[in-house]
Amino acid sequence: MLGSASQGMGSRPVNAKSPPNPILGRPLPPGVAVAPPQVPVPVPDPVAPPRMPPPTPAPAAAARPPVSPPVPTPAAPPFAPPARPTAAGRIPVAPAAPAGLTLRQLVQEAYDKGYSDIHLGVGEVPRFRDRGQMLLTNYPVTTTEMFYGWLRESLPESQIRQFEECLELDTAIQYEGLVRCRVNCFVSLLGPAMVMRLIPLKILTLEQLRAPEVLKRIAEEHKGLVLVTGPTGSGKSTTLAAMVDYINSNFPKHIISIEDPIEFVHQSKKSMVRQREVGIHTLEFANALKASLREDPDIILIGEMRDRETVDIALKAGQTGHLVFGTLHTNSAVRTIERLLGIYKPEEQEPMRLQLAETLVAIIAQTLVRTTDGKRAAAHEIMRNTDAIRDYIKRGAVDEIEELIADGSYEGMCTMNQSLFRLYQEGRITEEVCLEAAPRRNEMAQWLRGRI
């Protein structure tokens, strides 16, 4: 409506030389007009009050022609967040970045130096994450033009438009012969930003990861639910990829994965592997998960158990003869069971305990710790669903399960403290790292002092 009124008064659209949008730091979008200067209309001088002389204008003001100012643009803080796009238009895209630092150069540097993540955002210098620590760089502060130039360098226009409309984007970028990156784009107070997680093209084997041998036995199960848990950046995806690769290399199975986005890319070996990405190969995660049950799978990889519907379908799939792999952001087997049961209402939890007790195969909780050679190693808590643990789950005695895990080494089970202490005994981590990462520090302190 404003645009139509402006055109009716003879205004013209803003061209490339228009003043920048104070909110986004970029030219205003096409179709938005600025009102032209208005011509002053002479009016009769007002009658002065009695005995009061008319005010004398300042010399500087008298020297200027009496021109009315243009319509002001609403004031905004220098780094105000961009306005949310509406159906009438999207956030305007900045011009292409000038020749200079490319996104591929940043990815190459991160790959060469073994960094795990790249953090980029308008108003900040690029940063890397190295073994859990954030590193500053000497690169210049990222401008809006640079950021959108990186987007155009790496993403199709359809995904850039999606980011502009939704203000968020999850995707993956593959640099052939180099590395694959999981990408999350978002908007913060300073402007658009993104985080890139580097994913190696070559999937490491369980042997190369020095993973416990019991993970192979878990991967050889024919049905049920296997959960790999841990905080963000704990290597869950790497462990899952190694287990799937072990199945793919040794058994004739049909493996279906539903991911958002696809991280590790598997090539069919003895198994046939089909990977589906939400937003590209399926519109909805839940729809793809339901459909997978009709696609004759042996193995289903569903990634994060994000809601009740996902948990319901995963349990159903595990009960009907499929081996299901999933993840949760929990730190132990006990917390994982409590999280799953907590999804349901109190009156629903008893039947769900019975269903979980019959479906669960194993829980692998892990964390990454710094090793003495400057690298990182995974420490695990491994719970297998033995008859005793199954009975504890049915009875609701979940807190007592950790004692069974500690005494279940003959089944390949171990607590996180036991795994950390083993790494310390092997000389792979220091005493300080061992104590810092231990969930039960008093127990670990006694072990380190040789009291137990």
N, C-alpha and C positions, 0 to 999 in steps of 0.2 A: 504494500500500500504506500509506504514511504517512497519506494523507488518510482512508482507510477506518478505520484504527486510531483516528485523532483523533475521527472522528464517533462511533465506538463508545464513546468516553469522554465524549461529551456536548459536544464542542467545536462552535463555530459558525464559518462562513466569515467571513473578514475583510471588513469593510464599507469604505465610502469614507473612514472616519476612521482606518483602520488606518495603522500607521507605514509610511513609504516603504521600498521595497526599497533597501538600501544600495548595491547594485551598479548599478541602473539609475536610481535617483532617482525612481522612480514607484511607485504602489501595487502590492502583490503581486497576481498574477493571481487571478481567481476560482477557487475550489476549494481554495486553499491555506489551511490553518487554523493558528492559533497556539494552543499548549496553554494551557488556563486556569490561573489560580493554583491551586496545590495546597494543601489544608488540612493543617496539621501534625498529626501523630499523636503524642500524649504517650508517652514511653518512660521507663522507670525510669532514675534518675540512675546513672551508673557509679560503681563503688566508688573512692573517692579513694585515691591511693597513701599509704602510711604516712607520717605526720608532715608531709604536704604539704597545706595548705589549698586548697579549691577556688578556681579563678580567679574574680575579681570582674569582672563585665561592666562595660564602659564605660558612663557615664551615658547617652550618646546612644543606644547600642544597647539599653539597658534600657528606654528610653522607647518603643521601637518594638514592635509586636506581632510575634511570631515567625512571619513568613510566608515560605514558600519562594519564591525568585525564579522567574520564568517561564523556559521553555526558551530559552537564548540563541540569537540568529541568528549564523551563522558570520561572523567578522570579515572585512572586505574593505577594501582601500584606497579612499580617497574617490572616485577616478575609475577604478576597475577596469573592464576591458572587460566587456561583457555576456556572460553564459554563452551558449554556442551552443545554439540551440533544438533540441529533440528531437521525435520523432514525437508525443510526448505533449502538446506544447504549444508555442506560439510566444512570442516576446518580447512582453510586455504593452504595449499601446499607451497612450500618455499621454493625459490628458484634452485636450479641445480647447483651443487657445491662446486666451488672453484677447484682447479687442478691442485692436488696436494695429497695429503694423507688419505689412503683408501682403507676401506674396511678389511679387505683381504690382507693388507700389510699388517694391520693390528692382529688379525687372526694368525698370520704366519709367525709373528713375534711371540704370541702366546703359545703357539704349538711348539716352536723351537725351544722355548724356555721351560716348557712343562707346566704352564699355568692352567688352572682349571676353568676360570671364568674371566669374562671381559665385561666391564661396567662402563656404559657410555650414556651421556645425557647432556642436554643443552645447559650451558652455564657452569659446567664442571669439566675438569681435565679427565681424559680416559684413565681408568684404573684397571688393574689386574688382581686376581686372587691367586695366591701361591700357597698351597698346602694350608689353606684355612686363613691366611693372613692377607689383608687388603694392601696393595702396593700402589703408591702414587707414581705418576710418570711425568716427564718433562714436556709432554706434548701440549700444544696450546689449548685454551679453553674451547670446548665444542660450541659452535654457533648453530643456529637453526638451519642455515644453509648447508653446513657440513653434515648435520644429522640427516636431513632429508636426502642429501646426496648419497649417504651410505645406504639409506633405505632403497633408493632407486638402483643402486649398484647391486643389491642382493635380493630384492623382493619383486614379484610381479605387481603391476599396477592394481590388480584386484585386491591384493592383500594390503597395499598401502591405503586404498580407499576404505577397506574394512577397519584398519587402525584409526583412520580419521573419523569414521562414523561411530565406532564403539569405544574409542580411547584405550583399547587394550587389544593385544594380539599374541597368540601362542602359535609358533610355527617352528620349522626346522630348515636349516640351510646346509647344503653339502658342498664342500670344496673338493672336487675330484682329485684323488691322489694325495690329499692332505688330511682333512678332518671333517667331521660333521658337527654342526652346532645346533643346540636347542635354544630358541630365541623367545624372549618375552619382551614385548614393547608395551609401554604404559606412559601415562602423563603424570608428572609431579608438579610441585609448586614452581620450579624453575622452567618447566617445559617438557617436551617429549624426551623419553629415555628408553634404554633397552639393556638387558642383561643377556649375555651369550654364554652358554655352558658348552665347553668343548667335549665332544664324544669321539673317541678314536674309531677309525674305520675298521680296524682289526679288533675282533672280539677276543679278549684274553680268556684262556682256558682256566678251569678250576685249579689246575696244577700251577699255572703261571701266577694266579692270585694267591697261591699257598693256602687255599681254602681247606677247611676240615674235610676229611674223606667222607664223612657221613652225608655231606651235601649230595654226593653221587647217589647214595642209597635213597635219599629222599626224592631225587629226580627220577628214580626208577619206579616209583609207585605208580599204580594204574589209575587210581581215582582218589578224590578227596581235595581238600583245600590246603595249599601251602602259602604261608604269609612271610614275606621278607619285610622287616620293619626297621625303623631308625629315623633320626632327624634328617632334615634336608642336607644334602651333601655328604651323606654317610656311605655312599657307594651301593645303595640298594639296586639301582638299575644295572650296575656293573655285575653284581652277584647274580641277579636274575638272568642277564644276558649269558653269563657263563654256564648257568644251569640249563638254559634252553639250548645253547650250543652243544652241551654234552649230550642231550637227548637227540638233537639234530644229527650229530656225528655218529651215533651208535645204534639208534633204533628207528625202524620204519613206522613213523607216526605222522599224523596230520596235526600241525600246530597252527592255531589262529591267534593273532594278537590284535587287541583293540587299544590304540594308544593316542594320546593327545599332548604333543605330537609323537611321531615315531622317533625313537632315539637310536638304538643300535639296529643296524640293518642286517638281517640274516639271509644268507643264500641257502636254498634247499640242498641238503646233502642226502643222508639216508632218509631223513624225514622230508615232508613237503611243508614249507612254511609260507603262510599267507599273513601279511601284515596290513592292517587297515588303520588309517589316520582319520580321526574325527575332524569334520569340516572339509575333507578332501574325498575320502572313500565312503564316508557315511555322514549323514547330517546330525544324528543324535547318538551319543554314547550308549544310552539304554537300548535303543532300537538295534544297534549292532550287536550288543551283548545278547539280547533275546534271539536275534537271528542266528547267532553263532551256534546255538544248540541244535539248529536244523541243518547245519553245514557239515555234519559228520566229523566233528573234531575229536582228537584224542587228548590234546592239550589246549587249554585256553589261557592266554595271558591277558589279564584285564587291567593291569596297573593298579592305580590307587582305588581302594574301597571307599569311595567318597560319600556314599549315602545308603539309606536303607534299601532302596531298590537294587543297587549293585550287590549288596550283601545277600539279599534274598536270592537273586539269580545265581550268584556264585555258589551258595550252599546247595541250591537245587541242582546246578551242574555237577557239583562234586558228588552228590548223592546218586546221580543217574549215570555214573560210569565215566566221568571226565576228570582229568587232573587239572585243577585250576590254580594258577599263580596270581597272587595279588600283593599289594603293599599297603602299609599304614605308617603314619608318623608317630609311632610309639617306641618306647625305649626298652621294653622287656616283654616277655611272654605273658606275665600276669596282667600288665597294663593293656596288652593287646586284647586279651579275652574280655577284660572289663569294658574296653572301648566298644567291642562288637556287641556285647550284651546291652550296653548303655544306649544303643541306637533305638532299642525297643522300649515300649511302655512297661512299667513294673508288672502288670498282669500278664504280659506276653513273654517275660524273660524266662520263666520255667520251661515252657516248650522249646524256646530257642536254645537254652542250655543243653537240652537233650539232642537237638538237631546239630548244634555245634560239636558236641562231644562225639557224635557218630561220624561227622564229616571231616573234622580237622585232622590233618596229617602231621604238620610240623609248623613251628614258628621259629624264624631265624631273625633275631634282633642283632643289629650290628652298629658299630661306630668306628670312625677312623682316628688313629692316633699317630703322632709323629714318631718316626723311628730314629735310631742313632745315626743312620747314614743320611738323614735329611729328607727321607721319603715318608710315605704313610703306609700303615698296615691296618687291616680290619681286625677288630676284636669282636667276638660273637657271644651271644647267649642262644643256645640251641635247645629247643624243647621238642621232643617227639611225643606223639599222642599214644602213650602206652596204656595198658589196661588200668593201671593205678591212676594215671592222670585223667583218663576218661571218666573214671568213677568220681574223682574230685570235682571235675567240671559239672557232672550231673548233680552232685550234692550241693554245689555252690560254694565249695571250700577252695576258692581260687587262690586265696592268699597262702595256702599251704603248699602250692605247687612248686614253689622255688626250692623247697627242701628236697623234693623228688628229683628236680633237675640236678641239684648238686650231687646227689647220690647215684645219678644215672649215667656215669661215664661209660659203662659197658654197653649202653645203647647209643653212644656217641653224643650224649647230652653234656652241657656244661653251662655254668653261670657266667655272667660277664666278668666277675672278679676272677674266676678260674682261668678264663681265656687271657685276660690281661696279665695275670701272674705267670702264665706259661710264656707269653711274649717277653716278659722281664727275665725269666730264667734262661731263655734262649739268647739273651743279650741284644734283642731287637729294639727294646725301649728302655728308657732310664727309669730309675725309681720314682723320680718326680712325676713323669708322665703317667706311670702306672697308678700312682696314688691319686693324681688329679682326675683321671678318667674313671676311677672305680666308683660304682654306685653305692657300695658299702665301704666307706673309707676306714672306719675303725677296724673292720675285719681285715682289710688290705694292709693297714699299718701293722697289725699283729703278724701277718704273714711275712712282711718285709723285715720285721725284727726277729724272725725265726721262732716266734712263740707258739706257732701252731704247726 
